Amino acid sequence: MNIDEKTKTELEAAAFRRLLEHLRNRTDVQNIDMMNLAGFCRNCLSNWFEDAAKARGAAVTRDEARSMVYGMPYEEWKARHQTEANAQQKAAFETSHKH
């Protein structure tokens, strides 16, 4: 790949925005399923965003980071889209959780 750092950063940001859009549209995909399959979820993304902001001296709260990832306040997203994890999901989480 022969691109400058600025362009690379812009492409990474565009890919991240597309990932967020995809996750916002796939409200049927529960965070626990993401954790079980991929080892991360929407909350992880918001935590990573918050960590990156703090590392650069930007004042970003956990709630702000989650709203950025979810496209709405986290509590609202949970009320609209999150379902109770079933026994199988919980068991898979216990064996696959590497976080």
PDB file as gemmi writes it, atoms N, CA and C in Angstrom:
CRYST1    1.000    1.000    1.000  90.00  90.00  90.00 P 1                      
ATOM      1  N   MET A   1       0.868  -1.171   0.000  1.00  0.00           N  
ATOM      2  CA  MET A   1       0.000   0.000   0.000  1.00  0.00           C  
ATOM      3  C   MET A   1       0.911   1.229   0.000  1.00  0.00           C  
ATOM      4  N   ASN A   2       0.659   2.093  -0.932  1.00  0.00           N  
ATOM      5  CA  ASN A   2       1.502   3.268  -1.086  1.00  0.00           C  
ATOM      6  C   ASN A   2       0.656   4.536  -0.934  1.00  0.00           C  
ATOM      7  N   ILE A   3       0.239   4.808   0.312  1.00  0.00           N  
ATOM      8  CA  ILE A   3      -0.532   6.020   0.590  1.00  0.00           C  
ATOM      9  C   ILE A   3       0.087   6.728   1.784  1.00  0.00           C  
ATOM     10  N   ASP A   4      -0.110   8.018   1.831  1.00  0.00           N  
ATOM     11  CA  ASP A   4       0.441   8.793   2.934  1.00  0.00           C  
ATOM     12  C   ASP A   4      -0.377   8.580   4.206  1.00  0.00           C  
ATOM     13  N   GLU A   5       0.186   8.971   5.338  1.00  0.00           N  
ATOM     14  CA  GLU A   5      -0.450   8.747   6.640  1.00  0.00           C  
ATOM     15  C   GLU A   5      -1.792   9.468   6.767  1.00  0.00           C  
ATOM     16  N   LYS A   6      -1.896  10.675   6.240  1.00  0.00           N  
ATOM     17  CA  LYS A   6      -3.155  11.414   6.326  1.00  0.00           C  
ATOM     18  C   LYS A   6      -4.259  10.665   5.591  1.00  0.00           C  
ATOM     19  N   THR A   7      -3.967  10.209   4.383  1.00  0.00           N  
ATOM     20  CA  THR A   7      -4.948   9.462   3.607  1.00  0.00           C  
ATOM     21  C   THR A   7      -5.300   8.157   4.308  1.00  0.00           C  
ATOM     22  N   LYS A   8      -4.303   7.478   4.842  1.00  0.00           N  
ATOM     23  CA  LYS A   8      -4.548   6.231   5.570  1.00  0.00           C  
ATOM     24  C   LYS A   8      -5.481   6.473   6.749  1.00  0.00           C  
ATOM     25  N   THR A   9      -5.239   7.529   7.506  1.00  0.00           N  
ATOM     26  CA  THR A   9      -6.096   7.861   8.644  1.00  0.00           C  
ATOM     27  C   THR A   9      -7.512   8.173   8.186  1.00  0.00           C  
ATOM     28  N   GLU A  10      -7.654   8.898   7.089  1.00  0.00           N  
ATOM     29  CA  GLU A  10      -8.977   9.214   6.556  1.00  0.00           C  
ATOM     30  C   GLU A  10      -9.711   7.953   6.110  1.00  0.00           C  
ATOM     31  N   LEU A  11      -8.997   7.016   5.504  1.00  0.00           N  
ATOM     32  CA  LEU A  11      -9.610   5.756   5.077  1.00  0.00           C  
ATOM     33  C   LEU A  11     -10.022   4.908   6.286  1.00  0.00           C  
ATOM     34  N   GLU A  12      -9.183   4.882   7.302  1.00  0.00           N  
ATOM     35  CA  GLU A  12      -9.527   4.162   8.523  1.00  0.00           C  
ATOM     36  C   GLU A  12     -10.764   4.765   9.181  1.00  0.00           C  
ATOM     37  N   ALA A  13     -10.834   6.087   9.209  1.00  0.00           N  
ATOM     38  CA  ALA A  13     -12.006   6.762   9.788  1.00  0.00           C  
ATOM     39  C   ALA A  13     -13.259   6.451   8.979  1.00  0.00           C  
ATOM     40  N   ALA A  14     -13.144   6.432   7.655  1.00  0.00           N  
ATOM     41  CA  ALA A  14     -14.295   6.118   6.810  1.00  0.00           C  
ATOM     42  C   ALA A  14     -14.759   4.680   7.046  1.00  0.00           C  
ATOM     43  N   ALA A  15     -13.819   3.759   7.182  1.00  0.00           N  
ATOM     44  CA  ALA A  15     -14.182   2.360   7.448  1.00  0.00           C  
ATOM     45  C   ALA A  15     -14.851   2.239   8.816  1.00  0.00           C  
ATOM     46  N   PHE A  16     -14.370   2.971   9.807  1.00  0.00           N  
ATOM     47  CA  PHE A  16     -14.964   2.949  11.138  1.00  0.00           C  
ATOM     48  C   PHE A  16     -16.383   3.510  11.094  1.00  0.00           C  
ATOM     49  N   ARG A  17     -16.585   4.607  10.394  1.00  0.00           N  
ATOM     50  CA  ARG A  17     -17.937   5.166  10.268  1.00  0.00           C  
ATOM     51  C   ARG A  17     -18.870   4.181   9.584  1.00  0.00           C  
ATOM     52  N   ARG A  18     -18.377   3.467   8.591  1.00  0.00           N  
ATOM     53  CA  ARG A  18     -19.205   2.474   7.906  1.00  0.00           C  
ATOM     54  C   ARG A  18     -19.533   1.310   8.841  1.00  0.00           C  
ATOM     55  N   LEU A  19     -18.581   0.887   9.669  1.00  0.00           N  
ATOM     56  CA  LEU A  19     -18.841  -0.152  10.653  1.00  0.00           C  
ATOM     57  C   LEU A  19     -19.921   0.295  11.624  1.00  0.00           C  
ATOM     58  N   LEU A  20     -19.831   1.529  12.112  1.00  0.00           N  
ATOM     59  CA  LEU A  20     -20.849   2.046  13.021  1.00  0.00           C  
ATOM     60  C   LEU A  20     -22.221   2.059  12.359  1.00  0.00           C  
ATOM     61  N   GLU A  21     -22.285   2.519  11.129  1.00  0.00           N  
ATOM     62  CA  GLU A  21     -23.557   2.546  10.401  1.00  0.00           C  
ATOM     63  C   GLU A  21     -24.125   1.132  10.266  1.00  0.00           C  
ATOM     64  N   HIS A  22     -23.265   0.194   9.933  1.00  0.00           N  
ATOM     65  CA  HIS A  22     -23.694  -1.197   9.793  1.00  0.00           C  
ATOM     66  C   HIS A  22     -24.255  -1.718  11.118  1.00  0.00           C  
ATOM     67  N   LEU A  23     -23.546  -1.481  12.216  1.00  0.00           N  
ATOM     68  CA  LEU A  23     -24.004  -1.958  13.517  1.00  0.00           C  
ATOM     69  C   LEU A  23     -25.290  -1.269  13.958  1.00  0.00           C  
ATOM     70  N   ARG A  24     -25.444  -0.003  13.631  1.00  0.00           N  
ATOM     71  CA  ARG A  24     -26.687   0.703  13.968  1.00  0.00           C  
ATOM     72  C   ARG A  24     -27.869   0.128  13.208  1.00  0.00           C  
ATOM     73  N   ASN A  25     -27.629  -0.327  11.979  1.00  0.00           N  
ATOM     74  CA  ASN A  25     -28.695  -0.923  11.177  1.00  0.00           C  
ATOM     75  C   ASN A  25     -28.979  -2.370  11.554  1.00  0.00           C  
ATOM     76  N   ARG A  26     -28.042  -3.032  12.192  1.00  0.00           N  
ATOM     77  CA  ARG A  26     -28.210  -4.441  12.572  1.00  0.00           C  
ATOM     78  C   ARG A  26     -28.540  -4.559  14.058  1.00  0.00           C  
ATOM     79  N   THR A  27     -29.649  -3.953  14.427  1.00  0.00           N  
ATOM     80  CA  THR A  27     -30.067  -3.990  15.827  1.00  0.00           C  
ATOM     81  C   THR A  27     -30.491  -5.394  16.255  1.00  0.00           C  
ATOM     82  N   ASP A  28     -30.688  -6.289  15.289  1.00  0.00           N  
ATOM     83  CA  ASP A  28     -31.016  -7.671  15.613  1.00  0.00           C  
ATOM     84  C   ASP A  28     -29.810  -8.431  16.168  1.00  0.00           C  
ATOM     85  N   VAL A  29     -28.629  -7.922  15.918  1.00  0.00           N  
ATOM     86  CA  VAL A  29     -27.412  -8.563  16.412  1.00  0.00           C  
ATOM     87  C   VAL A  29     -27.142  -8.047  17.822  1.00  0.00           C  
ATOM     88  N   GLN A  30     -27.228  -8.952  18.775  1.00  0.00           N  
ATOM     89  CA  GLN A  30     -27.047  -8.597  20.170  1.00  0.00           C  
ATOM     90  C   GLN A  30     -25.559  -8.514  20.513  1.00  0.00           C  
ATOM     91  N   ASN A  31     -25.231  -7.661  21.474  1.00  0.00           N  
ATOM     92  CA  ASN A  31     -23.841  -7.515  21.907  1.00  0.00           C  
ATOM     93  C   ASN A  31     -23.260  -8.831  22.399  1.00  0.00           C  
ATOM     94  N   ILE A  32     -24.037  -9.623  23.115  1.00  0.00           N  
ATOM     95  CA  ILE A  32     -23.510 -10.886  23.638  1.00  0.00           C  
ATOM     96  C   ILE A  32     -23.135 -11.822  22.495  1.00  0.00           C  
ATOM     97  N   ASP A  33     -23.896 -11.791  21.411  1.00  0.00           N  
ATOM     98  CA  ASP A  33     -23.556 -12.615  20.249  1.00  0.00           C  
ATOM     99  C   ASP A  33     -22.260 -12.131  19.611  1.00  0.00           C  
ATOM    100  N   MET A  34     -22.097 -10.822  19.528  1.00  0.00           N  
ATOM    101  CA  MET A  34     -20.851 -10.275  18.999  1.00  0.00           C  
ATOM    102  C   MET A  34     -19.673 -10.693  19.874  1.00  0.00           C  
ATOM    103  N   MET A  35     -19.846 -10.593  21.187  1.00  0.00           N  
ATOM    104  CA  MET A  35     -18.767 -10.988  22.099  1.00  0.00           C  
ATOM    105  C   MET A  35     -18.443 -12.468  21.939  1.00  0.00           C  
ATOM    106  N   ASN A  36     -19.467 -13.298  21.829  1.00  0.00           N  
ATOM    107  CA  ASN A  36     -19.242 -14.733  21.705  1.00  0.00           C  
ATOM    108  C   ASN A  36     -18.542 -15.101  20.402  1.00  0.00           C  
ATOM    109  N   LEU A  37     -18.862 -14.398  19.336  1.00  0.00           N  
ATOM    110  CA  LEU A  37     -18.298 -14.731  18.032  1.00  0.00           C  
ATOM    111  C   LEU A  37     -17.008 -13.982  17.706  1.00  0.00           C  
ATOM    112  N   ALA A  38     -16.956 -12.707  18.080  1.00  0.00           N  
ATOM    113  CA  ALA A  38     -15.831 -11.873  17.649  1.00  0.00           C  
ATOM    114  C   ALA A  38     -14.937 -11.389  18.788  1.00  0.00           C  
ATOM    115  N   GLY A  39     -15.411 -11.508  20.019  1.00  0.00           N  
ATOM    116  CA  GLY A  39     -14.604 -11.066  21.146  1.00  0.00           C  
ATOM    117  C   GLY A  39     -14.670  -9.577  21.419  1.00  0.00           C  
ATOM    118  N   PHE A  40     -15.590  -8.886  20.753  1.00  0.00           N  
ATOM    119  CA  PHE A  40     -15.824  -7.473  21.027  1.00  0.00           C  
ATOM    120  C   PHE A  40     -17.268  -7.158  20.692  1.00  0.00           C  
ATOM    121  N   CYS A  41     -17.741  -6.007  21.192  1.00  0.00           N  
ATOM    122  CA  CYS A  41     -19.117  -5.592  20.917  1.00  0.00           C  
ATOM    123  C   CYS A  41     -19.169  -4.070  20.789  1.00  0.00           C  
ATOM    124  N   ARG A  42     -20.355  -3.551  20.684  1.00  0.00           N  
ATOM    125  CA  ARG A  42     -20.527  -2.107  20.566  1.00  0.00           C  
ATOM    126  C   ARG A  42     -19.952  -1.376  21.776  1.00  0.00           C  
ATOM    127  N   ASN A  43     -20.133  -1.952  22.968  1.00  0.00           N  
ATOM    128  CA  ASN A  43     -19.575  -1.314  24.158  1.00  0.00           C  
ATOM    129  C   ASN A  43     -18.055  -1.261  24.094  1.00  0.00           C  
ATOM    130  N   CYS A  44     -17.440  -2.326  23.582  1.00  0.00           N  
ATOM    131  CA  CYS A  44     -15.985  -2.326  23.417  1.00  0.00           C  
ATOM    132  C   CYS A  44     -15.560  -1.188  22.489  1.00  0.00           C  
ATOM    133  N   LEU A  45     -16.262  -1.031  21.370  1.00  0.00           N  
ATOM    134  CA  LEU A  45     -15.928   0.054  20.445  1.00  0.00           C  
ATOM    135  C   LEU A  45     -16.018   1.409  21.131  1.00  0.00           C  
ATOM    136  N   SER A  46     -17.063   1.601  21.926  1.00  0.00           N  
ATOM    137  CA  SER A  46     -17.210   2.888  22.607  1.00  0.00           C  
ATOM    138  C   SER A  46     -16.115   3.067  23.650  1.00  0.00           C  
ATOM    139  N   ASN A  47     -15.728   2.003  24.332  1.00  0.00           N  
ATOM    140  CA  ASN A  47     -14.630   2.099  25.297  1.00  0.00           C  
ATOM    141  C   ASN A  47     -13.314   2.429  24.610  1.00  0.00           C  
ATOM    142  N   TRP A  48     -13.070   1.810  23.457  1.00  0.00           N  
ATOM    143  CA  TRP A  48     -11.845   2.091  22.714  1.00  0.00           C  
ATOM    144  C   TRP A  48     -11.825   3.537  22.233  1.00  0.00           C  
ATOM    145  N   PHE A  49     -12.975   4.031  21.794  1.00  0.00           N  
ATOM    146  CA  PHE A  49     -13.074   5.431  21.368  1.00  0.00           C  
ATOM    147  C   PHE A  49     -12.779   6.351  22.551  1.00  0.00           C  
ATOM    148  N   GLU A  50     -13.381   6.050  23.694  1.00  0.00           N  
ATOM    149  CA  GLU A  50     -13.158   6.860  24.900  1.00  0.00           C  
ATOM    150  C   GLU A  50     -11.682   6.833  25.295  1.00  0.00           C  
ATOM    151  N   ASP A  51     -11.065   5.661  25.275  1.00  0.00           N  
ATOM    152  CA  ASP A  51      -9.642   5.537  25.610  1.00  0.00           C  
ATOM    153  C   ASP A  51      -8.767   6.364  24.669  1.00  0.00           C  
ATOM    154  N   ALA A  52      -9.080   6.292  23.374  1.00  0.00           N  
ATOM    155  CA  ALA A  52      -8.306   7.050  22.386  1.00  0.00           C  
ATOM    156  C   ALA A  52      -8.463   8.552  22.609  1.00  0.00           C  
ATOM    157  N   ALA A  53      -9.677   8.971  22.923  1.00  0.00           N  
ATOM    158  CA  ALA A  53      -9.926  10.392  23.176  1.00  0.00           C  
ATOM    159  C   ALA A  53      -9.128  10.858  24.395  1.00  0.00           C  
ATOM    160  N   LYS A  54      -9.193  10.091  25.457  1.00  0.00           N  
ATOM    161  CA  LYS A  54      -8.468  10.468  26.675  1.00  0.00           C  
ATOM    162  C   LYS A  54      -6.965  10.487  26.448  1.00  0.00           C  
ATOM    163  N   ALA A  55      -6.458   9.553  25.641  1.00  0.00           N  
ATOM    164  CA  ALA A  55      -5.024   9.518  25.344  1.00  0.00           C  
ATOM    165  C   ALA A  55      -4.569  10.776  24.607  1.00  0.00           C  
ATOM    166  N   ARG A  56      -5.510  11.400  23.904  1.00  0.00           N  
ATOM    167  CA  ARG A  56      -5.195  12.632  23.168  1.00  0.00           C  
ATOM    168  C   ARG A  56      -5.622  13.886  23.921  1.00  0.00           C  
ATOM    169  N   GLY A  57      -6.087  13.706  25.149  1.00  0.00           N  
ATOM    170  CA  GLY A  57      -6.472  14.849  25.962  1.00  0.00           C  
ATOM    171  C   GLY A  57      -7.848  15.407  25.663  1.00  0.00           C  
ATOM    172  N   ALA A  58      -8.674  14.650  24.933  1.00  0.00           N  
ATOM    173  CA  ALA A  58     -10.023  15.106  24.606  1.00  0.00           C  
ATOM    174  C   ALA A  58     -10.983  14.650  25.704  1.00  0.00           C  
ATOM    175  N   ALA A  59     -11.841  15.535  26.112  1.00  0.00           N  
ATOM    176  CA  ALA A  59     -12.802  15.217  27.167  1.00  0.00           C  
ATOM    177  C   ALA A  59     -14.015  14.535  26.566  1.00  0.00           C  
ATOM    178  N   VAL A  60     -14.063  13.224  26.665  1.00  0.00           N  
ATOM    179  CA  VAL A  60     -15.179  12.427  26.174  1.00  0.00           C  
ATOM    180  C   VAL A  60     -15.624  11.515  27.311  1.00  0.00           C  
ATOM    181  N   THR A  61     -16.886  11.555  27.638  1.00  0.00           N  
ATOM    182  CA  THR A  61     -17.402  10.690  28.700  1.00  0.00           C  
ATOM    183  C   THR A  61     -17.809   9.343  28.119  1.00  0.00           C  
ATOM    184  N   ARG A  62     -17.994   8.376  28.996  1.00  0.00           N  
ATOM    185  CA  ARG A  62     -18.455   7.050  28.583  1.00  0.00           C  
ATOM    186  C   ARG A  62     -19.803   7.159  27.879  1.00  0.00           C  
ATOM    187  N   ASP A  63     -20.722   7.966  28.431  1.00  0.00           N  
ATOM    188  CA  ASP A  63     -22.038   8.134  27.809  1.00  0.00           C  
ATOM    189  C   ASP A  63     -21.932   8.761  26.426  1.00  0.00           C  
ATOM    190  N   GLU A  64     -21.063   9.739  26.269  1.00  0.00           N  
ATOM    191  CA  GLU A  64     -20.876  10.367  24.953  1.00  0.00           C  
ATOM    192  C   GLU A  64     -20.315   9.372  23.948  1.00  0.00           C  
ATOM    193  N   ALA A  65     -19.347   8.586  24.378  1.00  0.00           N  
ATOM    194  CA  ALA A  65     -18.752   7.593  23.481  1.00  0.00           C  
ATOM    195  C   ALA A  65     -19.785   6.551  23.068  1.00  0.00           C  
ATOM    196  N   ARG A  66     -20.589   6.109  24.018  1.00  0.00           N  
ATOM    197  CA  ARG A  66     -21.618   5.113  23.681  1.00  0.00           C  
ATOM    198  C   ARG A  66     -22.676   5.696  22.753  1.00  0.00           C  
ATOM    199  N   SER A  67     -23.069   6.934  22.978  1.00  0.00           N  
ATOM    200  CA  SER A  67     -24.039   7.571  22.081  1.00  0.00           C  
ATOM    201  C   SER A  67     -23.475   7.672  20.672  1.00  0.00           C  
ATOM    202  N   MET A  68     -22.177   7.940  20.562  1.00  0.00           N  
ATOM    203  CA  MET A  68     -21.537   8.032  19.254  1.00  0.00           C  
ATOM    204  C   MET A  68     -21.590   6.677  18.550  1.00  0.00           C  
ATOM    205  N   VAL A  69     -21.341   5.600  19.271  1.00  0.00           N  
ATOM    206  CA  VAL A  69     -21.343   4.268  18.669  1.00  0.00           C  
ATOM    207  C   VAL A  69     -22.767   3.801  18.362  1.00  0.00           C  
ATOM    208  N   TYR A  70     -23.659   3.956  19.320  1.00  0.00           N  
ATOM    209  CA  TYR A  70     -25.026   3.447  19.165  1.00  0.00           C  
ATOM    210  C   TYR A  70     -25.922   4.345  18.316  1.00  0.00           C  
ATOM    211  N   GLY A  71     -25.550   5.604  18.149  1.00  0.00           N  
ATOM    212  CA  GLY A  71     -26.375   6.535  17.386  1.00  0.00           C  
ATOM    213  C   GLY A  71     -27.527   7.095  18.197  1.00  0.00           C  
ATOM    214  N   MET A  72     -27.528   6.824  19.486  1.00  0.00           N  
ATOM    215  CA  MET A  72     -28.549   7.300  20.427  1.00  0.00           C  
ATOM    216  C   MET A  72     -28.014   7.014  21.826  1.00  0.00           C  
ATOM    217  N   PRO A  73     -28.638   7.566  22.842  1.00  0.00           N  
ATOM    218  CA  PRO A  73     -28.195   7.224  24.197  1.00  0.00           C  
ATOM    219  C   PRO A  73     -28.273   5.704  24.419  1.00  0.00           C  
ATOM    220  N   TYR A  74     -27.285   5.188  25.113  1.00  0.00           N  
ATOM    221  CA  TYR A  74     -27.174   3.750  25.337  1.00  0.00           C  
ATOM    222  C   TYR A  74     -28.424   3.165  25.994  1.00  0.00           C  
ATOM    223  N   GLU A  75     -28.946   3.834  26.996  1.00  0.00           N  
ATOM    224  CA  GLU A  75     -30.136   3.326  27.687  1.00  0.00           C  
ATOM    225  C   GLU A  75     -31.331   3.233  26.737  1.00  0.00           C  
ATOM    226  N   GLU A  76     -31.434   4.173  25.823  1.00  0.00           N  
ATOM    227  CA  GLU A  76     -32.513   4.135  24.832  1.00  0.00           C  
ATOM    228  C   GLU A  76     -32.326   2.943  23.893  1.00  0.00           C  
ATOM    229  N   TRP A  77     -31.090   2.719  23.436  1.00  0.00           N  
ATOM    230  CA  TRP A  77     -30.819   1.577  22.563  1.00  0.00           C  
ATOM    231  C   TRP A  77     -31.159   0.272  23.268  1.00  0.00           C  
ATOM    232  N   LYS A  78     -30.732   0.153  24.521  1.00  0.00           N  
ATOM    233  CA  LYS A  78     -31.025  -1.065  25.278  1.00  0.00           C  
ATOM    234  C   LYS A  78     -32.529  -1.296  25.379  1.00  0.00           C  
ATOM    235  N   ALA A  79     -33.274  -0.252  25.692  1.00  0.00           N  
ATOM    236  CA  ALA A  79     -34.726  -0.385  25.835  1.00  0.00           C  
ATOM    237  C   ALA A  79     -35.383  -0.783  24.514  1.00  0.00           C  
ATOM    238  N   ARG A  80     -34.878  -0.274  23.403  1.00  0.00           N  
ATOM    239  CA  ARG A  80     -35.471  -0.563  22.095  1.00  0.00           C  
ATOM    240  C   ARG A  80     -35.059  -1.910  21.515  1.00  0.00           C  
ATOM    241  N   HIS A  81     -33.785  -2.282  21.724  1.00  0.00           N  
ATOM    242  CA  HIS A  81     -33.224  -3.378  20.929  1.00  0.00           C  
ATOM    243  C   HIS A  81     -32.611  -4.536  21.706  1.00  0.00           C  
ATOM    244  N   GLN A  82     -32.222  -4.338  22.938  1.00  0.00           N  
ATOM    245  CA  GLN A  82     -31.529  -5.411  23.641  1.00  0.00           C  
ATOM    246  C   GLN A  82     -32.520  -6.399  24.235  1.00  0.00           C  
ATOM    247  N   THR A  83     -32.255  -7.660  24.021  1.00  0.00           N  
ATOM    248  CA  THR A  83     -33.082  -8.715  24.588  1.00  0.00           C  
ATOM    249  C   THR A  83     -32.308  -9.399  25.713  1.00  0.00           C  
ATOM    250  N   GLU A  84     -33.029 -10.106  26.553  1.00  0.00           N  
ATOM    251  CA  GLU A  84     -32.398 -10.854  27.640  1.00  0.00           C  
ATOM    252  C   GLU A  84     -31.606 -12.007  27.038  1.00  0.00           C  
ATOM    253  N   ALA A  85     -30.364 -12.160  27.481  1.00  0.00           N  
ATOM    254  CA  ALA A  85     -29.542 -13.269  26.997  1.00  0.00           C  
ATOM    255  C   ALA A  85     -30.131 -14.590  27.485  1.00  0.00           C  
ATOM    256  N   ASN A  86     -30.155 -15.558  26.583  1.00  0.00           N  
ATOM    257  CA  ASN A  86     -30.658 -16.871  26.975  1.00  0.00           C  
ATOM    258  C   ASN A  86     -29.532 -17.703  27.600  1.00  0.00           C  
ATOM    259  N   ALA A  87     -29.879 -18.854  28.118  1.00  0.00           N  
ATOM    260  CA  ALA A  87     -28.903 -19.698  28.810  1.00  0.00           C  
ATOM    261  C   ALA A  87     -27.754 -20.110  27.895  1.00  0.00           C  
ATOM    262  N   GLN A  88     -28.053 -20.399  26.641  1.00  0.00           N  
ATOM    263  CA  GLN A  88     -27.015 -20.802  25.687  1.00  0.00           C  
ATOM    264  C   GLN A  88     -26.047 -19.646  25.423  1.00  0.00           C  
ATOM    265  N   GLN A  89     -26.566 -18.434  25.242  1.00  0.00           N  
ATOM    266  CA  GLN A  89     -25.705 -17.268  25.024  1.00  0.00           C  
ATOM    267  C   GLN A  89     -24.820 -17.017  26.240  1.00  0.00           C  
ATOM    268  N   LYS A  90     -25.407 -17.121  27.432  1.00  0.00           N  
ATOM    269  CA  LYS A  90     -24.645 -16.900  28.661  1.00  0.00           C  
ATOM    270  C   LYS A  90     -23.550 -17.946  28.832  1.00  0.00           C  
ATOM    271  N   ALA A  91     -23.854 -19.192  28.534  1.00  0.00           N  
ATOM    272  CA  ALA A  91     -22.857 -20.257  28.648  1.00  0.00           C  
ATOM    273  C   ALA A  91     -21.718 -20.040  27.659  1.00  0.00           C  
ATOM    274  N   ALA A  92     -22.067 -19.668  26.430  1.00  0.00           N  
ATOM    275  CA  ALA A  92     -21.039 -19.399  25.421  1.00  0.00           C  
ATOM    276  C   ALA A  92     -20.170 -18.227  25.850  1.00  0.00           C  
ATOM    277  N   PHE A  93     -20.781 -17.220  26.442  1.00  0.00           N  
ATOM    278  CA  PHE A  93     -20.034 -16.055  26.913  1.00  0.00           C  
ATOM    279  C   PHE A  93     -19.028 -16.460  27.989  1.00  0.00           C  
ATOM    280  N   GLU A  94     -19.447 -17.317  28.889  1.00  0.00           N  
ATOM    281  CA  GLU A  94     -18.562 -17.750  29.976  1.00  0.00           C  
ATOM    282  C   GLU A  94     -17.344 -18.497  29.447  1.00  0.00           C  
ATOM    283  N   THR A  95     -17.524 -19.271  28.384  1.00  0.00           N  
ATOM    284  CA  THR A  95     -16.397 -20.033  27.840  1.00  0.00           C  
ATOM    285  C   THR A  95     -15.562 -19.252  26.843  1.00  0.00           C  
ATOM    286  N   SER A  96     -16.146 -18.245  26.198  1.00  0.00           N  
ATOM    287  CA  SER A  96     -15.414 -17.517  25.164  1.00  0.00           C  
ATOM    288  C   SER A  96     -14.936 -16.136  25.598  1.00  0.00           C  
ATOM    289  N   HIS A  97     -15.388 -15.684  26.730  1.00  0.00           N  
ATOM    290  CA  HIS A  97     -15.069 -14.309  27.168  1.00  0.00           C  
ATOM    291  C   HIS A  97     -13.577 -14.187  27.436  1.00  0.00           C  
ATOM    292  N   LYS A  98     -12.925 -13.375  26.638  1.00  0.00           N  
ATOM    293  CA  LYS A  98     -11.492 -13.145  26.769  1.00  0.00           C  
ATOM    294  C   LYS A  98     -11.217 -11.680  27.042  1.00  0.00           C  
ATOM    295  N   HIS A  99     -12.161 -11.009  27.599  1.00  0.00           N  
ATOM    296  CA  HIS A  99     -12.090  -9.550  27.754  1.00  0.00           C  
ATOM    297  C   HIS A  99     -11.800  -9.162  29.155  1.00  0.00           C  
TER     298      HIS A  99                                                      
END                                                                             
